[in-house]
Amino acid sequence: MLSLVAARLVNRLLAADEQARTALVAHVGQTAAFAIPPVAIVLSVMGDGTVTPANADAKPDLRIRLTVPSALRVLAGDRAAAEIADVDGDAAFAATVRRLAGQRRCDLEEGLSRVVGDIAAHRIANAGRSANLWGRDAAVRWSQGAAEYMTEEARILPPRAEVESWFDDVDQLRDAVERLEKRLALLETPGAV
């Protein structure tokens, strides 16, 4: 059922893109499985460059696995999230799918609304945007927490103030060494004294 909904959505997006359909024609008969546990969507490429739900016994030529948060980030337009997908299978097919997904700057909410309705599409798009923001916020908070732990708790790294103080001390030492070198150079110069 979900593969049918996904196929309809993808075909609506492909309907307006002749180049995308032409690129997919090179992969006629190939099957791609998109796994977002616990859900799997398996689609096969048709002769006209559209997709259809694959037969139950079809062996996927390409497997793409995403976590739910990263899938929502992809739907929200975060291209970096697509890079963390686990891709396995036909490299040429994978390159085509990645290229088509990357160049499509479509309004996914609009495409979803045609398949699942306006309210559901809006909620799915909002979930994707929220997951995208949550992922970024979580990464920032985690890195700040890790830095604080390593500097304050575990003392693996020195705190910023200590590092800045050390740099200041190094600068002062460098200046003192330069002054000493100039004095020594004057003392070594015959007749300078």
PyMOL commands that set and color helices and strands:
alter all, ss='L'
color gray80, all
select helices_A, chain A and resi 2-15+18-25+68-75+79-83+91-103+108-116+118-153+160-188
alter helices_A, ss='H'
color red, helices_A
select strands_A, chain A and resi 31-36+39-45+51-53+62-65+86-89
alter strands_A, ss='S'
color yellow, strands_A
deselect
rebuild
show_as cartoon
